[in-house]
Amino acid sequence: MSEKPAILGGPKAVPDGSIRNWPPVDETDRRMVMASLEGSNHAFGPNCIAFQDEFAAWNGNRHALTTNSGTAALHMALVACDCGTGDEVITTAYSWSSSATCIMQHNCIPVFVDIDFDTMNIAPDRIEAAISDRTRAIIVVHLHGLPVDMDKVMDIARRRGLKVIEDCCQAHGARFKGRKVGTIGHCAAFSFNQNKCLSAGEGGMFVTDNDEMVEKANSLRSFGETRKPSENRDYHVYAMGWMYRNSDLAAAFGRAQLTKLDHYLAIQKENARRMSDCLAGTPALILPTAPEGFEHNWYNYTIRFDMAALGCADEPRSFRDKLVRAMQAEGVQTGVWQSFILPEMTVFQARNGYGKGCPWSCPHARPVDYSPELFPESQRHCDSHTGMTTPLRCPNGAREVELTASGIRKVMENADQIS
């Protein structure tokens, strides 16, 4: 490509205004949200109850509890799995912070496992080495919409007597060997934040097929009470609880978007396929893949730069940042999603979640090593990636994908000029 990169004064590959915003809002959304607004219950109202039923039916779960965030749903999952003070919970070393801080929220100790570079997910073959006599659960994160190898994880859990929590916050509709994520582990959490594949602005959902788990999760959701928000309450607190209920307005928006979710996911998959076709053969670019039997939902299309091929293996992060800035100058809507591996974050390095060293200073806890060098694949990914969501989302299609790909190729074919 002969054109000069935009960051050096050349023309933009993606003209301003080419990429349309997510999520699309139509008359279905307006009608359902306005009906909620004009109703009599704006807290936990009829749309919340309907949203739970409809999402459970869509995903294939017996029970669903709608919450005010995916993070809340993850916390509820820890309680549902009977994880408590000093217990250890294994999770991936690379994810959004909530995948680990939810563990601390119930006085448990996060234990990290490195990722598999190719999938960006927790490496199942490394999990067993992280198990101790205090391990109670494993949180698997289906990162960017690609399922974890759940056969391997569930086999470990069965043999070692552990619970499995699926963090599906980015993985709506993804499937492992034909089964939807959120139906394989003991319970799961979904997010409906604005940038998620099912957007309600904010919100989340806890799901399970287990009757006892749903009752425990509900108690945490509603102040430690035992009755559901829709039932007559005695206002008696039986255990520690938070206020994690969803609101009727957000649930109305979520219900409206749920009616279009299968359509959205089909478009994302087609756009991802086209993006990979357009980027095939781009120098020094590592494209995302999905192993056979792993059905990606393409929440995020994440690329990595081959720093050895670029001659920047010694300073990958700084050169990655330069490449990302050059792509953004082309009009490509891409960015670094997570700049730090989780064990490197201050809260874990300082071991001071609540003050005075808690929960690590608890007499029931044992020392855990969070040295970043223990997680080389997570660090390698962290230093070399950039990702994008909106260009692959409805209402964007082939034209927007091709423009985005042309901007990425333009930068990579002129990488020697980027300084």
ZADREN-738155 format. One line per 2 residues: number of its first residue (from 1); their letters; for each residue x, y, z of N, C-alpha, C. Coordinates in steps of 0.02 Angstrom, whole numbers, plus 50000, padded with zeros to 5 digits. Last residue first. Layout:
BEGIN
NUM	A	X Y Z X Y Z X Y Z  ...
***
This chain:
BEGIN
419	SI	50369 50283 50715 50422 50290 50767 50394 50327 50827  50340 50200 50568 50308 50221 50631 50362 50225 50685
417	QD	50398 50145 50459 50396 50218 50462 50369 50245 50528  50381 50010 50471 50450 50035 50477 50454 50111 50480
415	AN	50248 49991 50441 50269 49991 50512 50338 50018 50521  50171 49986 50330 50217 50043 50336 50245 50048 50407
413	EM	50090 49882 50345 50133 49880 50286 50182 49939 50285  50020 49922 50459 50068 49867 50464 50114 49863 50404
411	VK	49941 50028 50408 49990 50040 50461 50042 49984 50462  49864 49959 50312 49904 50017 50293 49959 50031 50345
409	RI	49795 49866 50388 49846 49844 50340 49892 49901 50321  49709 49953 50458 49757 49910 50494 49813 49888 50448
407	GS	49636 50009 50353 49676 50052 50397 49728 50013 50435  49573 49897 50301 49621 49934 50258 49664 49980 50300
405	AT	49489 49861 50405 49545 49817 50387 49597 49853 50345  49398 49968 50398 49439 49958 50458 49500 49915 50442
403	LE	49342 49945 50271 49378 50008 50284 49425 50000 50344  49284 49820 50295 49337 49826 50245 49376 49891 50253
401	VE	49188 49852 50391 49241 49804 50407 49299 49813 50358  49106 49937 50318 49141 49963 50377 49199 49917 50397
399	RA	49057 49849 50219 49094 49909 50201 49136 49935 50259  48991 49746 50293 49049 49732 50252 49090 49794 50237
397	GN	48931 49838 50436 48933 49779 50394 48996 49775 50353  48847 49902 50580 48903 49902 50534 48907 49835 50497
395	PC	48749 49915 50677 48727 49907 50608 48785 49908 50557  48829 49766 50733 48772 49794 50698 48763 49867 50721
393	RL	49009 49770 50750 48941 49766 50777 48890 49794 50729  49137 49792 50713 49108 49728 50693 49035 49721 50716
391	PT	49170 49918 50763 49171 49908 50690 49140 49842 50668  49158 49898 50910 49107 49932 50870 49111 49919 50795
389	TM	49280 49827 50952 49212 49800 50959 49165 49832 50907  49452 49778 50953 49398 49822 50930 49331 49787 50938
387	GT	49622 49784 51019 49558 49753 51001 49507 49804 50979  49792 49734 51028 49743 49788 51023 49678 49755 51000
385	HS	49941 49670 51113 49873 49666 51084 49842 49734 51072  50061 49655 51180 50062 49653 51106 49994 49658 51073
383	DC	50059 49646 51316 50104 49695 51287 50098 49700 51211  49970 49541 51342 49954 49608 51367 49995 49661 51330
381	HR	50041 49429 51293 49979 49452 51261 49965 49525 51279  50147 49428 51385 50160 49433 51313 50099 49458 51275
379	QS	50077 49409 51504 50115 49471 51493 50130 49481 51419  50025 49282 51484 49980 49338 51496 50015 49404 51482
377	EP	50144 49212 51475 50100 49215 51416 50049 49271 51423  50203 49226 51604 50235 49254 51545 50189 49260 51484
375	FL	50183 49230 51752 50128 49230 51702 50153 49258 51635  50281 49249 51842 50250 49183 51841 50198 49175 51786
373	EP	50314 49381 51842 50353 49337 51798 50326 49266 51797  50235 49441 51942 50214 49444 51872 50251 49396 51826
371	SY	50196 49358 52089 50252 49384 52049 50233 49383 51975  50108 49319 52188 50082 49357 52131 50138 49387 52089
369	DV	50083 49184 52290 50134 49219 52252 50103 49253 52191  50009 49183 52450 50001 49169 52379 50051 49212 52341
367	PR	49992 49113 52615 50026 49158 52568 50017 49134 52496  49822 49079 52669 49892 49060 52664 49926 49107 52614
365	AH	49694 49121 52790 49724 49124 52724 49797 49101 52727  49646 49129 52916 49626 49070 52878 49658 49067 52809
363	PC	49682 49252 52967 49717 49192 52993 49700 49128 52955  49702 49376 52841 49656 49335 52880 49693 49272 52904
361	SW	49779 49445 52754 49804 49441 52824 49758 49399 52868  49706 49447 52637 49765 49403 52641 49792 49396 52712
359	PC	49601 49534 52617 49587 49472 52654 49649 49426 52663  49693 49642 52731 49637 49596 52718 49621 49593 52643
357	GK	49790 49736 52764 49810 49674 52732 49755 49625 52717  49736 49851 52812 49769 49807 52860 49781 49737 52832
355	GY	49611 49855 52684 49651 49888 52736 49678 49836 52784  49554 49775 52593 49509 49810 52638 49545 49853 52689
353	GN	49666 49733 52513 49601 49747 52484 49557 49790 52527  49813 49716 52496 49779 49761 52544 49711 49781 52517
351	RA	49926 49674 52421 49888 49629 52464 49852 49668 52518  50001 49741 52329 50002 49767 52398 49968 49720 52447
349	QF	49971 49664 52217 50040 49671 52237 50045 49695 52310  49833 49681 52213 49861 49614 52225 49934 49618 52246
347	VT	49817 49816 52192 49780 49785 52247 49807 49716 52264  49896 49843 52077 49917 49865 52143 49882 49828 52200
345	ME	49923 49711 51959 49884 49768 51984 49899 49781 52058  49983 49595 51921 50025 49655 51924 49989 49714 51955
343	PL	49885 49498 51909 49930 49495 51967 49974 49556 51975  49822 49543 51783 49790 49552 51849 49839 49547 51907
341	IF	49918 49643 51671 49894 49577 51692 49869 49585 51764  49863 49795 51599 49901 49761 51651 49874 49690 51659
339	SQ	49779 49851 51506 49850 49869 51502 49894 49831 51552  49656 49801 51404 49679 49793 51473 49755 49801 51473
337	WV	49638 49854 51272 49581 49840 51317 49603 49837 51389  49691 49975 51168 49717 49925 51214 49664 49914 51268
335	GT	49591 49993 51018 49625 50017 51077 49648 49960 51120  49506 50061 50873 49539 50008 50909 49575 50036 50970
333	QV	49439 50113 50744 49416 50115 50814 49444 50054 50851  49534 50200 50628 49517 50134 50653 49498 50139 50726
331	GE	49580 50318 50580 49508 50314 50592 49486 50245 50615  49714 50330 50575 49681 50309 50512 49606 50308 50519
329	AQ	49742 50353 50706 49748 50410 50660 49716 50394 50593  49733 50223 50752 49681 50270 50772 49682 50332 50727
327	MA	49852 50175 50699 49788 50148 50675 49731 50195 50693  49944 50249 50774 49943 50256 50701 49878 50230 50672
325	RV	49917 50200 50901 49904 50271 50887 49902 50283 50812  49960 50068 50881 49889 50081 50896 49873 50154 50882
323	LK	50097 50086 50862 50056 50058 50808 49982 50072 50819  50131 50137 50988 50141 50178 50928 50100 50152 50870
321	DR	50103 50029 51070 50065 50091 51079 50073 50137 51018  50199 49937 51024 50128 49923 51015 50087 49986 51020
319	FS	50313 50001 51071 50302 50000 50999 50229 49982 50983  50294 49984 51209 50300 50052 51181 50288 50053 51106
317	RP	50288 49843 51222 50231 49885 51240 50236 49954 51208  50412 49786 51181 50350 49774 51144 50295 49824 51159
315	ED	50560 49793 51178 50516 49847 51202 50448 49841 51168  50615 49677 51126 50641 49702 51190 50597 49757 51220
313	AC	50558 49653 51003 50544 49606 51057 50566 49632 51125  50555 49718 50881 50542 49757 50942 50528 49712 51002
311	GL	50552 49668 50753 50617 49688 50781 50610 49727 50845  50440 49615 50701 50446 49688 50695 50513 49713 50722
309	AA	50453 49484 50738 50455 49500 50667 50465 49574 50655  50436 49503 50875 50499 49477 50851 50507 49494 50776
307	MD	50303 49545 50884 50356 49592 50900 50425 49568 50878  50167 49534 50804 50226 49490 50811 50287 49534 50821
305	FR	50024 49592 50888 50080 49608 50844 50138 49561 50858  49855 49533 50885 49920 49542 50919 49973 49556 50867
303	IT	49682 49577 50896 49741 49559 50858 49802 49569 50901  49517 49538 50931 49581 49557 50960 49638 49532 50916
301	YN	49361 49586 50932 49408 49559 50882 49477 49583 50902  49241 49543 51049 49298 49586 51035 49342 49551 50984
299	YW	49135 49455 51026 49125 49515 51065 49180 49566 51051  49128 49336 50952 49164 49394 50926 49143 49459 50960
297	NH	49086 49215 50991 49033 49264 50976 49062 49329 50950  49145 49055 50936 49160 49123 50959 49099 49167 50946
295	EF	49137 48893 50975 49100 48943 50935 49106 49012 50967  49239 48762 50961 49233 48822 51002 49199 48876 50959
293	GE	49258 48662 50870 49212 48649 50924 49201 48707 50971  49424 48706 50836 49366 48668 50815 49323 48650 50875
291	PA	49471 48870 50901 49482 48798 50888 49418 48763 50867  49481 49022 50825 49436 48983 50868 49449 48909 50852
289	TP	49591 49166 50828 49566 49104 50800 49518 49072 50850  49655 49327 50778 49621 49283 50826 49594 49221 50791
287	LI	49818 49350 50700 49745 49356 50700 49714 49309 50752  49956 49444 50708 49930 49380 50732 49855 49387 50740
285	LA	50062 49522 50593 49998 49525 50627 49975 49454 50645  50170 49537 50507 50181 49543 50579 50117 49548 50620
283	PT	50077 49583 50361 50140 49570 50394 50138 49582 50470  49931 49494 50320 49958 49559 50341 50023 49547 50379
281	GA	49871 49373 50291 49934 49389 50258 49964 49456 50276  49708 49431 50314 49752 49373 50303 49815 49395 50265
279	LC	49618 49533 50324 49682 49542 50357 49730 49484 50346  49504 49488 50259 49536 49550 50235 49607 49558 50264
277	DS	49471 49375 50335 49488 49368 50264 49527 49429 50239  49443 49437 50457 49499 49391 50452 49520 49380 50380
275	MR	49329 49510 50418 49389 49545 50443 49450 49500 50437  49240 49408 50386 49263 49453 50333 49326 49489 50355
273	RA	49221 49353 50513 49247 49312 50459 49276 49355 50403  49165 49463 50578 49230 49437 50600 49262 49394 50546
271	NE	49044 49475 50509 49093 49530 50506 49162 49506 50528  48984 49355 50547 48999 49367 50476 49050 49422 50469
269	KQ	48974 49377 50685 49012 49320 50660 49030 49330 50586  48891 49491 50689 48959 49493 50717 49002 49437 50688
267	IA	48772 49439 50634 48809 49492 50598 48881 49495 50623  48736 49349 50735 48748 49324 50667 48788 49375 50626
265	LY	48714 49436 50841 48770 49389 50844 48787 49360 50775  48599 49506 50798 48662 49541 50810 48721 49493 50807
263	HD	48507 49400 50797 48522 49437 50735 48589 49473 50742  48502 49369 50932 48524 49318 50884 48544 49350 50817
261	LK	48451 49492 50986 48519 49469 51000 48543 49417 50950  48328 49547 50983 48369 49556 50923 48437 49524 50929
259	TL	48270 49527 51105 48232 49505 51047 48272 49508 50983  48360 49593 51188 48363 49520 51185 48324 49493 51125
257	QA	48321 49726 51182 48381 49706 51146 48386 49630 51139  48208 49718 51265 48201 49738 51195 48261 49716 51154
255	RG	48266 49681 51386 48217 49637 51353 48209 49654 51279  48346 49794 51411 48376 49729 51400 48329 49680 51366
253	FA	48247 49890 51432 48294 49898 51376 48326 49831 51360  48191 49833 51548 48150 49844 51488 48193 49851 51426
251	AA	48298 49839 51636 48273 49774 51615 48229 49780 51553  48309 49977 51655 48364 49940 51623 48341 49872 51597
249	LD	48184 49999 51718 48201 50033 51656 48256 49996 51618  48189 49922 51835 48141 49905 51783 48158 49938 51716
247	SN	48353 49872 51891 48296 49918 51889 48251 49901 51830  48421 49737 51994 48417 49777 51933 48358 49825 51939
245	RY	48502 49721 52154 48445 49715 52109 48454 49758 52047  48598 49721 52252 48620 49706 52184 48562 49700 52135
243	MW	48645 49767 52394 48588 49785 52354 48609 49779 52281  48703 49627 52496 48712 49691 52462 48647 49709 52427
241	GM	48732 49540 52651 48700 49551 52587 48714 49620 52560  48759 49412 52771 48785 49471 52736 48752 49478 52669
239	AY	48600 49350 52830 48672 49343 52815 48695 49408 52783  48472 49384 52860 48495 49319 52883 48570 49308 52872
237	VH	48369 49514 52904 48433 49498 52872 48460 49434 52902  48202 49543 52866 48248 49513 52914 48312 49493 52876
235	YD	48097 49588 52790 48152 49635 52805 48199 49609 52859  48000 49512 52741 47996 49523 52813 48053 49568 52837
233	RN	47910 49544 52588 47972 49538 52625 47960 49547 52699  47830 49466 52454 47821 49503 52516 47881 49490 52561
231	ES	47933 49465 52304 47890 49434 52354 47879 49481 52413  48026 49521 52222 47956 49524 52200 47907 49495 52250
229	PK	48149 49494 52281 48124 49563 52280 48051 49569 52260  48129 49343 52381 48146 49377 52320 48117 49448 52320
227	RT	48193 49316 52546 48137 49320 52499 48157 49361 52438  48298 49325 52632 48288 49261 52598 48231 49263 52548
225	EG	48423 49457 52639 48356 49430 52652 48348 49364 52613  48538 49519 52605 48543 49463 52650 48476 49434 52671
223	FS	48506 49617 52509 48518 49637 52579 48528 49580 52629  48492 49537 52383 48440 49577 52415 48451 49583 52490
221	RL	48596 49459 52339 48571 49512 52295 48526 49561 52333  48610 49361 52436 48662 49413 52431 48636 49472 52391
219	SN	48494 49288 52407 48502 49319 52472 48555 49374 52471  48519 49240 52278 48467 49290 52288 48473 49325 52355
217	AK	48617 49145 52303 48634 49204 52263 48583 49259 52274  48541 49052 52376 48599 49084 52407 48617 49148 52369
215	EV	48449 49014 52276 48425 49045 52339 48482 49081 52375  48529 48958 52179 48492 49018 52162 48466 49053 52225
213	ME	48581 48846 52246 48625 48901 52226 48587 48964 52211  48471 48762 52260 48502 48791 52319 48547 48851 52301
211	DN	48442 48729 52124 48392 48763 52166 48424 48796 52227  48539 48750 51981 48537 48722 52048 48491 48763 52094
209	DT	48567 48804 51862 48513 48754 51861 48501 48726 51931  48593 48982 51844 48611 48916 51869 48553 48869 51858
207	VF	48649 49152 51829 48611 49095 51805 48638 49030 51835  48635 49326 51846 48662 49265 51875 48618 49208 51851
205	MG	48662 49466 51746 48619 49409 51760 48660 49352 51790  48658 49649 51738 48689 49583 51734 48639 49529 51750
203	GE	48687 49823 51694 48648 49767 51718 48686 49702 51711  48671 49962 51579 48704 49927 51634 48659 49868 51654
201	GA	48627 49958 51442 48659 50015 51473 48703 49992 51530  48603 49836 51398 48546 49869 51431 48570 49933 51464
199	SL	48657 49735 51267 48666 49798 51303 48601 49822 51332  48739 49601 51225 48671 49617 51246 48676 49677 51292
197	CK	48873 49622 51207 48833 49600 51149 48758 49606 51163  48926 49775 51292 48916 49703 51286 48871 49686 51227
195	NQ	48938 49909 51317 48978 49882 51262 48970 49807 51253  48847 49934 51424 48836 49963 51358 48875 49930 51302
193	NF	48818 49780 51515 48848 49846 51508 48841 49870 51436  48769 49659 51554 48731 49696 51503 48755 49768 51499
191	SF	48849 49502 51588 48847 49575 51595 48805 49604 51538  48828 49349 51680 48827 49387 51618 48824 49462 51634
189	AA	48889 49205 51763 48872 49276 51766 48876 49306 51696  48841 49041 51828 48875 49087 51781 48850 49158 51790
187	CH	48869 48875 51894 48831 48937 51888 48871 48985 51845  48937 48759 51859 48885 48755 51911 48841 48818 51912
185	GI	48955 48752 51677 48979 48753 51746 48921 48750 51795  48862 48755 51569 48908 48699 51577 48936 48695 51648
183	TG	48791 48865 51535 48751 48804 51550 48795 48745 51566  48878 48963 51503 48830 48978 51556 48785 48920 51573
181	VK	48880 48936 51327 48915 48952 51389 48863 48976 51440  48786 48808 51248 48795 48879 51263 48835 48887 51328
179	RG	48857 48674 51159 48822 48697 51219 48837 48770 51232  48936 48641 51049 48864 48646 51040 48825 48670 51100
177	KF	49066 48652 51099 49041 48588 51074 48965 48586 51073  49020 48796 51170 49074 48747 51172 49045 48679 51155
175	RA	48970 48957 51109 48956 48886 51123 49021 48846 51125  48900 49118 51144 48957 49076 51126 48942 49004 51147
173	GH	48795 49193 51197 48783 49153 51137 48841 49111 51114  48899 49309 51274 48829 49292 51259 48825 49252 51194
171	AQ	49024 49343 51332 49017 49283 51291 48946 49262 51274  49067 49429 51428 49080 49448 51359 49057 49395 51309
169	CC	49027 49365 51543 49009 49436 51535 49021 49461 51464  49036 49240 51594 49011 49246 51525 48997 49318 51507
167	DE	49121 49149 51694 49116 49221 51682 49100 49230 51608  49063 49011 51778 49078 49037 51711 49068 49113 51710
165	IV	49130 48917 51905 49091 48977 51890 49112 49001 51821  49131 48761 51976 49153 48800 51918 49104 48856 51905
163	KL	49192 48682 52126 49139 48714 52088 49169 48754 52031  49280 48526 52155 49276 48599 52151 49214 48621 52112
161	GR	49336 48396 52169 49281 48418 52211 49272 48493 52213  49428 48345 52082 49454 48379 52141 49399 48408 52185
159	RR	49356 48287 51978 49406 48247 52013 49428 48278 52079  49276 48395 51936 49245 48333 51962 49295 48293 52003
157	AI	49374 48488 51894 49328 48504 51950 49296 48442 51979  49434 48421 51786 49473 48439 51846 49428 48450 51906
155	DM	49321 48415 51703 49353 48354 51724 49395 48366 51787  49297 48550 51679 49247 48512 51717 49276 48445 51741
153	VK	49411 48582 51603 49399 48615 51666 49350 48574 51709  49399 48501 51489 49458 48494 51532 49444 48524 51601
151	DM	49278 48548 51438 49287 48477 51453 49344 48467 51502  49297 48683 51411 49259 48664 51470 49262 48590 51486
149	DV	49406 48787 51360 49397 48715 51351 49363 48686 51413  49312 48941 51348 49367 48902 51376 49353 48828 51360
147	PL	49245 49027 51205 49239 48983 51263 49306 48953 51284  49263 49196 51166 49286 49129 51148 49282 49083 51209
145	GH	49231 49324 51207 49179 49285 51175 49201 49217 51151  49330 49385 51277 49316 49413 51211 49264 49372 51173
143	LH	49346 49239 51376 49369 49306 51359 49356 49324 51286  49267 49168 51483 49264 49158 51411 49281 49224 51377
141	VV	49346 49123 51625 49323 49182 51589 49325 49166 51515  49310 49024 51766 49335 49025 51697 49305 49086 51661
139	II	49350 49004 51926 49314 49051 51883 49347 49049 51815  49336 48870 52033 49373 48896 51976 49327 48944 51938
137	AR	49342 48840 52213 49308 48851 52149 49358 48875 52096  49419 48808 52323 49348 48791 52324 49315 48797 52256
135	TR	49573 48768 52398 49538 48787 52337 49465 48763 52340  49646 48721 52502 49599 48775 52517 49559 48798 52455
133	DS	49737 48631 52459 49683 48604 52501 49632 48658 52520  49756 48696 52289 49781 48679 52356 49723 48649 52396
131	IA	49799 48712 52119 49750 48690 52169 49785 48673 52234  49889 48738 52020 49871 48794 52063 49823 48774 52119
129	AE	49899 48625 51943 49957 48643 51983 49942 48699 52032  49779 48629 51872 49786 48581 51926 49846 48598 51971
127	IR	49795 48727 51770 49751 48738 51828 49768 48693 51886  49863 48708 51655 49901 48737 51710 49859 48744 51774
125	DP	49774 48662 51562 49827 48616 51582 49870 48644 51639  49694 48774 51532 49669 48721 51577 49723 48674 51602
123	AI	49736 48936 51535 49763 48873 51509 49742 48815 51554  49616 49061 51501 49652 49022 51550 49675 48956 51519
121	NM	49633 49133 51333 49596 49109 51391 49641 49072 51440  49696 49157 51217 49692 49213 51264 49654 49195 51328
119	TD	49727 49060 51124 49656 49072 51137 49644 49134 51181  49869 49070 51117 49829 49066 51056 49756 49084 51068
117	FD	49917 49072 51250 49925 49131 51207 49878 49129 51148  49832 49031 51391 49857 49002 51329 49859 49059 51278
115	ID	49880 49112 51546 49836 49099 51489 49872 49056 51437  49908 49062 51719 49926 49094 51656 49879 49074 51600
113	VF	49809 49091 51861 49838 49042 51816 49851 49077 51749  49799 49149 52032 49800 49159 51959 49834 49102 51922
111	VP	49686 49158 52158 49746 49122 52137 49746 49122 52061  49612 49262 52281 49622 49245 52210 49688 49209 52199
109	IC	49528 49216 52424 49594 49233 52399 49599 49214 52325  49381 49293 52499 49419 49237 52472 49484 49262 52441
107	NH	49292 49389 52541 49348 49371 52585 49385 49308 52564  49210 49425 52440 49184 49380 52490 49240 49349 52531
105	QM	49286 49508 52363 49226 49536 52392 49193 49489 52442  49385 49431 52306 49401 49468 52367 49338 49493 52402
103	IC	49314 49392 52193 49337 49341 52240 49351 49374 52308  49297 49506 52121 49237 49474 52148 49256 49422 52200
101	TA	49425 49529 52073 49403 49566 52133 49339 49539 52162  49429 49444 51959 49469 49428 52019 49445 49465 52081
99	SS	49344 49494 51868 49351 49421 51869 49391 49399 51929  49360 49631 51875 49305 49600 51912 49310 49525 51916
97	SW	49462 49666 51785 49478 49659 51856 49423 49624 51896  49465 49563 51638 49443 49623 51672 49451 49612 51747
95	SY	49616 49465 51621 49545 49476 51612 49529 49546 51638  49736 49352 51654 49721 49407 51609 49646 49411 51597
93	AT	49746 49245 51738 49790 49302 51752 49778 49361 51706  49593 49167 51791 49642 49184 51740 49684 49244 51760
91	TI	49574 49086 51952 49549 49121 51893 49608 49139 51848  49524 48999 52097 49570 49004 52040 49536 49042 51984
89	VE	49510 49038 52263 49472 49031 52201 49520 49045 52143  49519 48983 52431 49553 49004 52370 49510 48990 52309
87	DG	49457 49044 52587 49454 48997 52531 49490 49025 52471  49455 49147 52678 49516 49109 52672 49515 49057 52617
85	TG	49281 49144 52690 49343 49172 52717 49402 49124 52712  49205 49056 52551 49206 49101 52608 49276 49117 52631
83	CD	49089 48987 52439 49158 49010 52449 49158 49062 52505  48969 48930 52396 48991 48921 52466 49064 48939 52477
81	CA	48919 48963 52275 48965 48906 52277 48996 48895 52346  48849 49078 52299 48811 49019 52279 48854 48956 52284
79	VL	48955 49165 52319 48913 49147 52375 48874 49083 52360  49002 49174 52187 49047 49152 52240 49007 49128 52301
77	AM	48889 49227 52123 48911 49159 52106 48958 49132 52160  48884 49356 52172 48831 49310 52190 48851 49238 52176
75	HL	48996 49406 52104 48997 49401 52177 48943 49352 52201  48944 49400 51974 49002 49360 51991 49007 49352 52067
73	AA	48840 49494 51983 48824 49424 51968 48882 49377 51985  48916 49610 52002 48871 49586 52055 48854 49513 52045
71	TG	48976 49615 51875 49017 49608 51935 48976 49582 51994  48868 49642 51793 48900 49577 51789 48944 49563 51849
69	SN	48738 49730 51884 48801 49726 51846 48824 49654 51841  48618 49722 51950 48636 49788 51924 48703 49788 51887
67	TT	48528 49572 51894 48566 49612 51941 48584 49680 51911  48414 49437 51886 48443 49497 51855 48471 49543 51909
65	LA	48434 49268 51888 48421 49325 51932 48453 49386 51901  48369 49115 51831 48406 49175 51815 48385 49230 51864
63	HR	48363 48938 51808 48354 48997 51851 48396 49055 51825  48385 48847 51705 48324 48840 51746 48309 48904 51784
61	NG	48441 48901 51542 48451 48891 51613 48385 48883 51649  48452 48940 51406 48444 48870 51424 48458 48854 51497
59	NW	48449 49067 51353 48515 49036 51364 48510 48962 51382  48312 49094 51339 48357 49104 51282 48423 49066 51291
57	AA	48263 49067 51467 48239 49028 51411 48286 49033 51351  48331 49165 51539 48341 49094 51557 48319 49050 51499
55	FE	48277 49279 51479 48348 49264 51470 48362 49191 51486  48143 49269 51519 48159 49268 51447 48233 49252 51436
53	DQ	48150 49277 51659 48119 49218 51626 48142 49213 51553  48213 49402 51677 48242 49340 51704 48215 49279 51668
51	FA	48120 49486 51615 48187 49481 51587 48221 49417 51612  48010 49476 51699 48005 49451 51631 48074 49440 51600
49	IC	48063 49539 51813 48040 49470 51818 48037 49439 51748  48090 49666 51760 48144 49627 51790 48124 49553 51792
47	NP	47965 49713 51723 48014 49698 51670 48072 49657 51696  47902 49735 51846 47881 49678 51804 47929 49662 51748
45	GF	48041 49794 51952 47972 49791 51928 47958 49733 51882  48132 49865 52061 48127 49796 52036 48055 49783 52016
43	AH	48090 50025 52012 48141 49987 52046 48140 49915 52018  47980 50081 51955 48044 50093 51921 48102 50058 51956
41	NS	47818 50058 51936 47873 50029 51974 47938 50036 51934  47717 50106 51854 47715 50127 51925 47775 50101 51965
39	GE	47757 50170 51688 47728 50123 51736 47736 50148 51807  47827 50249 51604 47759 50271 51620 47723 50224 51668
37	LS	47943 50174 51593 47946 50241 51622 47876 50265 51644  47895 50061 51525 47920 50056 51594 47920 50123 51629
35	AM	47862 50121 51404 47809 50088 51443 47831 50078 51515  47988 50162 51364 47938 50213 51381 47880 50183 51421
33	VM	48046 50038 51338 48074 50081 51390 48023 50134 51411  47965 49991 51233 47969 49953 51296 47997 49996 51352
31	RR	47979 50090 51132 47913 50071 51157 47918 50037 51226  48117 50093 51109 48082 50153 51132 48015 50135 51164
29	DT	48142 49962 51061 48174 49987 51122 48135 50046 51152  48061 49963 50946 48050 49913 50998 48080 49936 51064
27	ED	48117 50064 50869 48051 50075 50899 48035 50024 50953  48294 50056 50911 48238 50062 50865 48173 50070 50903
25	VP	48465 50073 50916 48404 50084 50954 48347 50095 50904  48616 49980 50915 48562 50012 50877 48499 50018 50920
23	PW	48734 50019 51049 48691 49974 51011 48641 50011 50968  48854 50083 50932 48823 50025 50963 48792 50046 51030
21	NR	48868 50189 50786 48872 50174 50857 48835 50110 50876  48964 50164 50634 48903 50183 50671 48903 50155 50741
19	IS	49095 50231 50546 49076 50178 50594 49017 50202 50636  49110 50350 50474 49097 50288 50439 49070 50234 50485
17	GD	49147 50469 50533 49075 50453 50530 49059 50388 50496  49290 50497 50433 49251 50514 50493 49178 50498 50482
15	PV	49355 50358 50338 49330 50427 50344 49289 50437 50407  49491 50266 50356 49421 50262 50377 49394 50333 50385
13	AK	49615 50309 50313 49585 50250 50280 49510 50245 50296  49662 50478 50285 49633 50427 50329 49605 50369 50288
11	PG	49813 50522 50195 49740 50522 50204 49717 50467 50251  49967 50571 50285 49928 50542 50231 49853 50544 50243
9	GL	50039 50613 50395 50012 50664 50350 49973 50637 50291  50073 50515 50480 50129 50551 50449 50105 50601 50396
7	IA	49956 50460 50514 49992 50491 50569 50053 50530 50543  49918 50401 50394 49885 50463 50414 49924 50498 50469
5	PK	50051 50340 50290 50007 50333 50349 49979 50401 50370  50041 50359 50113 50075 50376 50175 50026 50367 50234
3	ES	50005 50226 50000 49986 50288 50034 50025 50297 50099  50038 50102 49948 50085 50158 49937 50068 50221 49977
1	M	50043 49941 50000 50000 50000 50000 50045 50062 50000
***
